């Protein structure tokens, strides 16, 4: 699974890490029921 987060050029550099962190957490929260993570692995796989 790949995720692309697009940020407009008019967003200041200070907000880019905050925006991308919140976007990735929102995606993870939305997709969590469909993901499996085995203990000891860092990669997720689809069910």
Secondary structure, DSSP 8 states (H G I E B T S, - for coil): --------TTS-HHHHHHHHHHHHHHHHHHHGGGEE--TT----EE-
